[in-house]
Amino acid sequence: MKYIKELHEGETIRAVYLCKMKRSAETRNGKPYDNLVLQDKTGSLNGKVWDPNSQGIADYEENDFIEVYGEVVSYNRNLQLNIKQLRVALEGEYQPADYMPVSEQNVEGMYQELLSYIKSISNPYLRQGVEYYFVQNEDFIQSFKRHSAAKTVHHGFVGGLVEHTLSVVKLCEYFAGAYPILNRDLLLASAICHDIGKTRELSDFPENDYTDEGQLIGHIVIGLEMIGEAVRAISDFPVILANEWKHCIIAHHGELEFGSPKKPALAEAVALNLADNADAKMQTLKEIFKDKSGVEWLGFNRLFESNLRKTSGS
């Protein structure tokens, strides 16, 4: 198998990839073409079918495993595959595990580390609330382990939700130690649960796309509903504590225009927003810089509103 990270400009290849995205479009001259995103566990690659009606191009759809034949070219400093032949691959011609992007970290190891933080929560109500999902609900546990943290922006791989959550928890643990005004138990419980709604907002791989529930409600409100379920399952859960926990969940994006129903009003909500935003952006940079050796200026990035550059010597 020819993995995407091994491709070089000028190569002509025949290989099987997952068709992660397919969009039909037209050139300025009105000629139809297909724009694809090809994926394997090492990354993704844009593909172009400039003549989708030719005899060498068979019918195919998104999320099909397809065998493609074409030339690897460079466009706007990124590799692209100009596809001349395409067909849907047959079962036995590929191993699905080769096409799912996976965390570079050990997912089970990260989950066990997350459990150690849960055990360190001293408030019995918050600890039981977190354990309602992360210890007692096996369906949730398995879904959480295999889910991504986003469709495309950051941690968009199997185990990405665990990796992102653990990173946010570690940042919040630092904040709690550095700033005594913070309630560590509330902050850690909120950090661990801040993205639990993504287990229902996004579908499993290989689709890793928004569900109807995700499109209509979104992971913040879904997460709020899930926290409410956990609170109701615990006898005599203090109302004010439940509301503070819920507030941290619904305010963790920080701004109304970023999807948060409320802006942070608690110090713990502010800290969670900072940790979530920091990890998301640093992981995004990591993914942008990946496999960009020899390239300095990477072009304008809309998320950072800047023309990004790798540090010299990195």
FENNORDA-V605726 format. One record per residue. N is the residue number from 0. RES is the residue in one small letter. OMEGA is omega as a letter, one per 30 degrees, with the letter a starting at -180 (* if undefined). Layout:
BEGIN
[[N;RES;OMEGA] [N;RES;OMEGA]]
END
This chain:
BEGIN
[[0;m;l] [1;k;a] [2;y;a] [3;i;a] [4;k;a] [5;e;a] [6;l;l] [7;h;l] [8;e;l] [9;g;l] [10;e;l] [11;t;a] [12;i;l] [13;r;a] [14;a;l] [15;v;l] [16;y;l] [17;l;l] [18;c;a] [19;k;a] [20;m;l] [21;k;l] [22;r;l] [23;s;a] [24;a;l] [25;e;l] [26;t;l] [27;r;l] [28;n;l] [29;g;a] [30;k;a] [31;p;l] [32;y;l] [33;d;l] [34;n;a] [35;l;l] [36;v;l] [37;l;a] [38;q;l] [39;d;a] [40;k;a] [41;t;a] [42;g;a] [43;s;a] [44;l;l] [45;n;l] [46;g;l] [47;k;l] [48;v;a] [49;w;l] [50;d;a] [51;p;a] [52;n;a] [53;s;a] [54;q;a] [55;g;a] [56;i;l] [57;a;l] [58;d;l] [59;y;a] [60;e;l] [61;e;l] [62;n;l] [63;d;l] [64;f;a] [65;i;l] [66;e;a] [67;v;l] [68;y;a] [69;g;a] [70;e;l] [71;v;a] [72;v;l] [73;s;l] [74;y;a] [75;n;l] [76;r;l] [77;n;l] [78;l;a] [79;q;l] [80;l;l] [81;n;a] [82;i;a] [83;k;l] [84;q;a] [85;l;l] [86;r;l] [87;v;a] [88;a;l] [89;l;l] [90;e;a] [91;g;l] [92;e;a] [93;y;l] [94;q;a] [95;p;a] [96;a;l] [97;d;a] [98;y;l] [99;m;l] [100;p;a] [101;v;l] [102;s;l] [103;e;l] [104;q;l] [105;n;a] [106;v;a] [107;e;l] [108;g;l] [109;m;a] [110;y;l] [111;q;l] [112;e;l] [113;l;l] [114;l;l] [115;s;l] [116;y;l] [117;i;l] [118;k;a] [119;s;l] [120;i;a] [121;s;l] [122;n;a] [123;p;a] [124;y;l] [125;l;l] [126;r;l] [127;q;l] [128;g;l] [129;v;a] [130;e;l] [131;y;l] [132;y;a] [133;f;l] [134;v;a] [135;q;a] [136;n;a] [137;e;l] [138;d;l] [139;f;a] [140;i;a] [141;q;l] [142;s;a] [143;f;a] [144;k;a] [145;r;a] [146;h;l] [147;s;l] [148;a;l] [149;a;l] [150;k;a] [151;t;a] [152;v;a] [153;h;l] [154;h;a] [155;g;a] [156;f;l] [157;v;a] [158;g;a] [159;g;a] [160;l;l] [161;v;a] [162;e;a] [163;h;a] [164;t;a] [165;l;l] [166;s;l] [167;v;l] [168;v;a] [169;k;l] [170;l;l] [171;c;l] [172;e;l] [173;y;l] [174;f;a] [175;a;l] [176;g;a] [177;a;a] [178;y;a] [179;p;l] [180;i;a] [181;l;l] [182;n;a] [183;r;a] [184;d;l] [185;l;a] [186;l;a] [187;l;l] [188;a;l] [189;s;l] [190;a;a] [191;i;a] [192;c;a] [193;h;a] [194;d;a] [195;i;l] [196;g;a] [197;k;l] [198;t;l] [199;r;l] [200;e;a] [201;l;l] [202;s;l] [203;d;l] [204;f;g] [205;p;a] [206;e;a] [207;n;a] [208;d;a] [209;y;l] [210;t;l] [211;d;l] [212;e;l] [213;g;l] [214;q;a] [215;l;a] [216;i;l] [217;g;a] [218;h;a] [219;i;l] [220;v;l] [221;i;l] [222;g;l] [223;l;l] [224;e;l] [225;m;l] [226;i;l] [227;g;l] [228;e;l] [229;a;a] [230;v;a] [231;r;a] [232;a;a] [233;i;a] [234;s;l] [235;d;l] [236;f;a] [237;p;a] [238;v;a] [239;i;l] [240;l;l] [241;a;a] [242;n;l] [243;e;l] [244;w;l] [245;k;a] [246;h;l] [247;c;l] [248;i;a] [249;i;a] [250;a;a] [251;h;l] [252;h;l] [253;g;a] [254;e;l] [255;l;a] [256;e;l] [257;f;l] [258;g;l] [259;s;l] [260;p;l] [261;k;l] [262;k;a] [263;p;l] [264;a;l] [265;l;l] [266;a;l] [267;e;l] [268;a;l] [269;v;a] [270;a;l] [271;l;l] [272;n;l] [273;l;a] [274;a;l] [275;d;a] [276;n;a] [277;a;a] [278;d;l] [279;a;a] [280;k;l] [281;m;l] [282;q;l] [283;t;l] [284;l;l] [285;k;a] [286;e;l] [287;i;a] [288;f;a] [289;k;l] [290;d;l] [291;k;l] [292;s;a] [293;g;l] [294;v;l] [295;e;a] [296;w;a] [297;l;l] [298;g;a] [299;f;l] [300;n;a] [301;r;a] [302;l;a] [303;f;a] [304;e;a] [305;s;l] [306;n;a] [307;l;l] [308;r;l] [309;k;l] [310;t;a] [311;s;l] [312;g;a] [313;s;*]]
END
